[in-house]
Amino acid sequence: MKKGNKIFVSCSDANHFCDKNQYKEASLWEKIRLSLHLIYCRACRKYSANNNKLSKLVKDPKVISMEQNVKNAMKERLKQKMSE
């Protein structure tokens, strides 16, 4: 990434800023540059939207898992079927 006070950034820099912003590590200047880039770059807007969706899914997966005794019973049935 190049140092300097450029307002317009490349897509790779914008994606890096997007990732940093996702984890609340982006500076104000990086957020401004990212916002300006997203105005004119459709691909990076899509990347940013997908990044936000993924973050939401990871934070709140809404996954229901089996209880351990049910898992163990399934393992035993599988072992029995495989030994037949």
Order of alpha helices (4+ residues) and beta strands (2+ residues): alpha-alpha-alpha-alpha
